[in-house]
Amino acid sequence: MEVSQFGEKTNGPIWSLASDGDSTYRAAKFKICMEKIIETNSYVGKVLKSLLGLNQFTSVNGVT
């Protein structure tokens, strides 16, 4: 992944993503934010597991 000089150093970390439904954005968001599954034995994993219909995927940094 390429790092931009105008990214986190200028604007801070990304903490929210939104879209108007564009399919390209949706695919990119999936690749970035759905890289691993939250461990079900962790506190967050136990909470998410009990919420029907909510996926348990997260980014490498834990963004859900």
Jmol script that loads the backbone (N, CA, C; Angstrom):
load data "model"
ATOM      1  N   MET A   1       0.842  -1.166   0.000  1.00  0.00           N
ATOM      2  CA  MET A   1       0.000   0.000   0.000  1.00  0.00           C
ATOM      3  C   MET A   1       0.895   1.239   0.000  1.00  0.00           C
ATOM      4  N   GLU A   2       0.578   2.207  -0.823  1.00  0.00           N
ATOM      5  CA  GLU A   2       1.361   3.426  -0.911  1.00  0.00           C
ATOM      6  C   GLU A   2       0.951   4.393   0.195  1.00  0.00           C
ATOM      7  N   VAL A   3       1.937   5.048   0.792  1.00  0.00           N
ATOM      8  CA  VAL A   3       1.678   6.006   1.857  1.00  0.00           C
ATOM      9  C   VAL A   3       1.764   7.416   1.276  1.00  0.00           C
ATOM     10  N   SER A   4       0.765   8.222   1.528  1.00  0.00           N
ATOM     11  CA  SER A   4       0.713   9.584   1.017  1.00  0.00           C
ATOM     12  C   SER A   4       1.296  10.565   2.026  1.00  0.00           C
ATOM     13  N   GLN A   5       1.977  11.592   1.525  1.00  0.00           N
ATOM     14  CA  GLN A   5       2.508  12.635   2.412  1.00  0.00           C
ATOM     15  C   GLN A   5       1.387  13.462   3.046  1.00  0.00           C
ATOM     16  N   PHE A   6       0.200  13.384   2.473  1.00  0.00           N
ATOM     17  CA  PHE A   6      -0.946  14.132   2.998  1.00  0.00           C
ATOM     18  C   PHE A   6      -1.879  13.247   3.823  1.00  0.00           C
ATOM     19  N   GLY A   7      -1.399  12.113   4.224  1.00  0.00           N
ATOM     20  CA  GLY A   7      -2.222  11.175   4.983  1.00  0.00           C
ATOM     21  C   GLY A   7      -2.231  11.475   6.469  1.00  0.00           C
ATOM     22  N   GLU A   8      -1.860  10.484   7.249  1.00  0.00           N
ATOM     23  CA  GLU A   8      -1.956  10.573   8.708  1.00  0.00           C
ATOM     24  C   GLU A   8      -1.103  11.694   9.292  1.00  0.00           C
ATOM     25  N   LYS A   9       0.059  11.959   8.707  1.00  0.00           N
ATOM     26  CA  LYS A   9       0.928  13.024   9.242  1.00  0.00           C
ATOM     27  C   LYS A   9       0.238  14.384   9.208  1.00  0.00           C
ATOM     28  N   THR A  10      -0.553  14.623   8.169  1.00  0.00           N
ATOM     29  CA  THR A  10      -1.237  15.907   8.014  1.00  0.00           C
ATOM     30  C   THR A  10      -2.598  15.921   8.683  1.00  0.00           C
ATOM     31  N   ASN A  11      -3.364  14.852   8.531  1.00  0.00           N
ATOM     32  CA  ASN A  11      -4.766  14.837   8.939  1.00  0.00           C
ATOM     33  C   ASN A  11      -5.083  13.963  10.141  1.00  0.00           C
ATOM     34  N   GLY A  12      -4.121  13.214  10.623  1.00  0.00           N
ATOM     35  CA  GLY A  12      -4.381  12.289  11.719  1.00  0.00           C
ATOM     36  C   GLY A  12      -4.859  10.946  11.183  1.00  0.00           C
ATOM     37  N   PRO A  13      -5.072   9.969  12.065  1.00  0.00           N
ATOM     38  CA  PRO A  13      -5.476   8.629  11.631  1.00  0.00           C
ATOM     39  C   PRO A  13      -6.912   8.614  11.098  1.00  0.00           C
ATOM     40  N   ILE A  14      -7.174   7.695  10.201  1.00  0.00           N
ATOM     41  CA  ILE A  14      -8.532   7.502   9.700  1.00  0.00           C
ATOM     42  C   ILE A  14      -9.318   6.758  10.765  1.00  0.00           C
ATOM     43  N   TRP A  15     -10.454   7.284  11.159  1.00  0.00           N
ATOM     44  CA  TRP A  15     -11.274   6.616  12.163  1.00  0.00           C
ATOM     45  C   TRP A  15     -12.701   6.398  11.699  1.00  0.00           C
ATOM     46  N   SER A  16     -13.029   6.895  10.503  1.00  0.00           N
ATOM     47  CA  SER A  16     -14.374   6.689   9.980  1.00  0.00           C
ATOM     48  C   SER A  16     -14.327   6.678   8.452  1.00  0.00           C
ATOM     49  N   LEU A  17     -15.108   5.790   7.850  1.00  0.00           N
ATOM     50  CA  LEU A  17     -15.210   5.706   6.403  1.00  0.00           C
ATOM     51  C   LEU A  17     -16.679   5.774   6.017  1.00  0.00           C
ATOM     52  N   ALA A  18     -16.963   6.498   4.942  1.00  0.00           N
ATOM     53  CA  ALA A  18     -18.344   6.604   4.476  1.00  0.00           C
ATOM     54  C   ALA A  18     -18.359   6.589   2.955  1.00  0.00           C
ATOM     55  N   SER A  19     -19.506   6.276   2.381  1.00  0.00           N
ATOM     56  CA  SER A  19     -19.616   6.185   0.929  1.00  0.00           C
ATOM     57  C   SER A  19     -21.024   6.521   0.483  1.00  0.00           C
ATOM     58  N   ASP A  20     -21.118   6.896  -0.774  1.00  0.00           N
ATOM     59  CA  ASP A  20     -22.432   7.101  -1.380  1.00  0.00           C
ATOM     60  C   ASP A  20     -22.893   5.835  -2.096  1.00  0.00           C
ATOM     61  N   GLY A  21     -22.186   4.731  -1.874  1.00  0.00           N
ATOM     62  CA  GLY A  21     -22.563   3.455  -2.471  1.00  0.00           C
ATOM     63  C   GLY A  21     -21.743   3.079  -3.685  1.00  0.00           C
ATOM     64  N   ASP A  22     -20.708   3.865  -4.001  1.00  0.00           N
ATOM     65  CA  ASP A  22     -19.863   3.585  -5.158  1.00  0.00           C
ATOM     66  C   ASP A  22     -19.219   2.206  -5.030  1.00  0.00           C
ATOM     67  N   SER A  23     -19.325   1.403  -6.078  1.00  0.00           N
ATOM     68  CA  SER A  23     -18.843   0.018  -6.006  1.00  0.00           C
ATOM     69  C   SER A  23     -17.323  -0.071  -5.888  1.00  0.00           C
ATOM     70  N   THR A  24     -16.582   0.846  -6.494  1.00  0.00           N
ATOM     71  CA  THR A  24     -15.119   0.824  -6.381  1.00  0.00           C
ATOM     72  C   THR A  24     -14.703   1.092  -4.943  1.00  0.00           C
ATOM     73  N   TYR A  25     -15.326   2.079  -4.340  1.00  0.00           N
ATOM     74  CA  TYR A  25     -15.033   2.390  -2.943  1.00  0.00           C
ATOM     75  C   TYR A  25     -15.401   1.217  -2.039  1.00  0.00           C
ATOM     76  N   ARG A  26     -16.527   0.612  -2.293  1.00  0.00           N
ATOM     77  CA  ARG A  26     -16.988  -0.514  -1.479  1.00  0.00           C
ATOM     78  C   ARG A  26     -15.978  -1.657  -1.530  1.00  0.00           C
ATOM     79  N   ALA A  27     -15.438  -1.934  -2.708  1.00  0.00           N
ATOM     80  CA  ALA A  27     -14.438  -3.009  -2.851  1.00  0.00           C
ATOM     81  C   ALA A  27     -13.146  -2.648  -2.114  1.00  0.00           C
ATOM     82  N   ALA A  28     -12.702  -1.397  -2.229  1.00  0.00           N
ATOM     83  CA  ALA A  28     -11.480  -0.963  -1.542  1.00  0.00           C
ATOM     84  C   ALA A  28     -11.660  -1.008  -0.035  1.00  0.00           C
ATOM     85  N   LYS A  29     -12.817  -0.573   0.446  1.00  0.00           N
ATOM     86  CA  LYS A  29     -13.100  -0.590   1.878  1.00  0.00           C
ATOM     87  C   LYS A  29     -13.091  -2.027   2.407  1.00  0.00           C
ATOM     88  N   PHE A  30     -13.646  -2.941   1.640  1.00  0.00           N
ATOM     89  CA  PHE A  30     -13.651  -4.340   2.052  1.00  0.00           C
ATOM     90  C   PHE A  30     -12.218  -4.865   2.175  1.00  0.00           C
ATOM     91  N   LYS A  31     -11.364  -4.558   1.185  1.00  0.00           N
ATOM     92  CA  LYS A  31      -9.983  -5.046   1.210  1.00  0.00           C
ATOM     93  C   LYS A  31      -9.194  -4.474   2.377  1.00  0.00           C
ATOM     94  N   ILE A  32      -9.459  -3.217   2.745  1.00  0.00           N
ATOM     95  CA  ILE A  32      -8.711  -2.567   3.823  1.00  0.00           C
ATOM     96  C   ILE A  32      -9.269  -2.937   5.195  1.00  0.00           C
ATOM     97  N   CYS A  33     -10.585  -2.972   5.328  1.00  0.00           N
ATOM     98  CA  CYS A  33     -11.206  -3.103   6.656  1.00  0.00           C
ATOM     99  C   CYS A  33     -11.656  -4.509   7.005  1.00  0.00           C
ATOM    100  N   MET A  34     -11.501  -5.444   6.125  1.00  0.00           N
ATOM    101  CA  MET A  34     -11.987  -6.791   6.396  1.00  0.00           C
ATOM    102  C   MET A  34     -10.855  -7.807   6.254  1.00  0.00           C
ATOM    103  N   GLU A  35      -9.723  -7.507   6.860  1.00  0.00           N
ATOM    104  CA  GLU A  35      -8.538  -8.334   6.671  1.00  0.00           C
ATOM    105  C   GLU A  35      -8.439  -9.508   7.632  1.00  0.00           C
ATOM    106  N   LYS A  36      -8.987  -9.377   8.822  1.00  0.00           N
ATOM    107  CA  LYS A  36      -8.882 -10.486   9.769  1.00  0.00           C
ATOM    108  C   LYS A  36     -10.152 -10.560  10.614  1.00  0.00           C
ATOM    109  N   ILE A  37     -10.355 -11.696  11.231  1.00  0.00           N
ATOM    110  CA  ILE A  37     -11.524 -11.908  12.079  1.00  0.00           C
ATOM    111  C   ILE A  37     -11.122 -11.648  13.530  1.00  0.00           C
ATOM    112  N   ILE A  38     -11.977 -10.937  14.258  1.00  0.00           N
ATOM    113  CA  ILE A  38     -11.733 -10.683  15.676  1.00  0.00           C
ATOM    114  C   ILE A  38     -11.801 -12.009  16.417  1.00  0.00           C
ATOM    115  N   GLU A  39     -10.860 -12.220  17.292  1.00  0.00           N
ATOM    116  CA  GLU A  39     -10.836 -13.467  18.060  1.00  0.00           C
ATOM    117  C   GLU A  39     -12.064 -13.540  18.965  1.00  0.00           C
ATOM    118  N   THR A  40     -12.762 -14.665  18.900  1.00  0.00           N
ATOM    119  CA  THR A  40     -14.017 -14.801  19.652  1.00  0.00           C
ATOM    120  C   THR A  40     -13.808 -14.918  21.154  1.00  0.00           C
ATOM    121  N   ASN A  41     -12.597 -15.180  21.599  1.00  0.00           N
ATOM    122  CA  ASN A  41     -12.358 -15.261  23.044  1.00  0.00           C
ATOM    123  C   ASN A  41     -11.948 -13.915  23.641  1.00  0.00           C
ATOM    124  N   SER A  42     -11.790 -12.872  22.799  1.00  0.00           N
ATOM    125  CA  SER A  42     -11.490 -11.536  23.315  1.00  0.00           C
ATOM    126  C   SER A  42     -12.781 -10.881  23.789  1.00  0.00           C
ATOM    127  N   TYR A  43     -12.658  -9.794  24.549  1.00  0.00           N
ATOM    128  CA  TYR A  43     -13.846  -9.098  25.050  1.00  0.00           C
ATOM    129  C   TYR A  43     -14.728  -8.628  23.897  1.00  0.00           C
ATOM    130  N   VAL A  44     -14.125  -7.935  22.924  1.00  0.00           N
ATOM    131  CA  VAL A  44     -14.889  -7.429  21.775  1.00  0.00           C
ATOM    132  C   VAL A  44     -15.483  -8.582  20.977  1.00  0.00           C
ATOM    133  N   GLY A  45     -14.722  -9.647  20.796  1.00  0.00           N
ATOM    134  CA  GLY A  45     -15.208 -10.811  20.065  1.00  0.00           C
ATOM    135  C   GLY A  45     -16.444 -11.425  20.708  1.00  0.00           C
ATOM    136  N   LYS A  46     -16.448 -11.502  22.027  1.00  0.00           N
ATOM    137  CA  LYS A  46     -17.606 -12.049  22.740  1.00  0.00           C
ATOM    138  C   LYS A  46     -18.839 -11.170  22.565  1.00  0.00           C
ATOM    139  N   VAL A  47     -18.646  -9.858  22.580  1.00  0.00           N
ATOM    140  CA  VAL A  47     -19.768  -8.933  22.399  1.00  0.00           C
ATOM    141  C   VAL A  47     -20.309  -9.036  20.973  1.00  0.00           C
ATOM    142  N   LEU A  48     -19.406  -8.994  19.985  1.00  0.00           N
ATOM    143  CA  LEU A  48     -19.843  -9.042  18.585  1.00  0.00           C
ATOM    144  C   LEU A  48     -20.494 -10.365  18.231  1.00  0.00           C
ATOM    145  N   LYS A  49     -19.999 -11.451  18.811  1.00  0.00           N
ATOM    146  CA  LYS A  49     -20.553 -12.773  18.524  1.00  0.00           C
ATOM    147  C   LYS A  49     -22.028 -12.859  18.914  1.00  0.00           C
ATOM    148  N   SER A  50     -22.404 -12.111  19.941  1.00  0.00           N
ATOM    149  CA  SER A  50     -23.791 -12.166  20.403  1.00  0.00           C
ATOM    150  C   SER A  50     -24.737 -11.305  19.561  1.00  0.00           C
ATOM    151  N   LEU A  51     -24.203 -10.467  18.695  1.00  0.00           N
ATOM    152  CA  LEU A  51     -25.031  -9.587  17.859  1.00  0.00           C
ATOM    153  C   LEU A  51     -25.278 -10.247  16.511  1.00  0.00           C
ATOM    154  N   LEU A  52     -26.455 -10.801  16.333  1.00  0.00           N
ATOM    155  CA  LEU A  52     -26.786 -11.510  15.103  1.00  0.00           C
ATOM    156  C   LEU A  52     -26.712 -10.586  13.891  1.00  0.00           C
ATOM    157  N   GLY A  53     -26.099 -11.056  12.833  1.00  0.00           N
ATOM    158  CA  GLY A  53     -26.019 -10.303  11.584  1.00  0.00           C
ATOM    159  C   GLY A  53     -24.827  -9.371  11.484  1.00  0.00           C
ATOM    160  N   LEU A  54     -24.082  -9.177  12.554  1.00  0.00           N
ATOM    161  CA  LEU A  54     -22.923  -8.296  12.527  1.00  0.00           C
ATOM    162  C   LEU A  54     -21.681  -9.137  12.272  1.00  0.00           C
ATOM    163  N   ASN A  55     -20.908  -8.757  11.265  1.00  0.00           N
ATOM    164  CA  ASN A  55     -19.717  -9.550  10.979  1.00  0.00           C
ATOM    165  C   ASN A  55     -18.637  -9.281  12.025  1.00  0.00           C
ATOM    166  N   GLN A  56     -17.654 -10.145  12.067  1.00  0.00           N
ATOM    167  CA  GLN A  56     -16.594 -10.046  13.057  1.00  0.00           C
ATOM    168  C   GLN A  56     -15.248  -9.734  12.413  1.00  0.00           C
ATOM    169  N   PHE A  57     -15.293  -9.129  11.224  1.00  0.00           N
ATOM    170  CA  PHE A  57     -14.053  -8.778  10.542  1.00  0.00           C
ATOM    171  C   PHE A  57     -13.577  -7.403  10.980  1.00  0.00           C
ATOM    172  N   THR A  58     -12.272  -7.202  10.918  1.00  0.00           N
ATOM    173  CA  THR A  58     -11.645  -5.940  11.303  1.00  0.00           C
ATOM    174  C   THR A  58     -10.409  -5.711  10.444  1.00  0.00           C
ATOM    175  N   SER A  59      -9.885  -4.499  10.489  1.00  0.00           N
ATOM    176  CA  SER A  59      -8.634  -4.217   9.814  1.00  0.00           C
ATOM    177  C   SER A  59      -7.489  -4.766  10.649  1.00  0.00           C
ATOM    178  N   VAL A  60      -6.286  -4.710  10.122  1.00  0.00           N
ATOM    179  CA  VAL A  60      -5.120  -5.173  10.869  1.00  0.00           C
ATOM    180  C   VAL A  60      -4.973  -4.359  12.158  1.00  0.00           C
ATOM    181  N   ASN A  61      -5.353  -3.073  12.113  1.00  0.00           N
ATOM    182  CA  ASN A  61      -5.228  -2.195  13.282  1.00  0.00           C
ATOM    183  C   ASN A  61      -6.449  -2.237  14.192  1.00  0.00           C
ATOM    184  N   GLY A  62      -7.433  -3.068  13.889  1.00  0.00           N
ATOM    185  CA  GLY A  62      -8.587  -3.215  14.755  1.00  0.00           C
ATOM    186  C   GLY A  62      -9.756  -2.313  14.421  1.00  0.00           C
ATOM    187  N   VAL A  63      -9.734  -1.636  13.269  1.00  0.00           N
ATOM    188  CA  VAL A  63     -10.873  -0.791  12.875  1.00  0.00           C
ATOM    189  C   VAL A  63     -12.015  -1.690  12.447  1.00  0.00           C
ATOM    190  N   THR A  64     -13.187  -1.507  13.060  1.00  0.00           N
ATOM    191  CA  THR A  64     -14.346  -2.317  12.710  1.00  0.00           C
ATOM    192  C   THR A  64     -15.365  -1.518  11.928  1.00  0.00           C
TER     193      THR A  64
END
end "model"
wireframe off; spacefill off
backbone 0.3
color backbone group
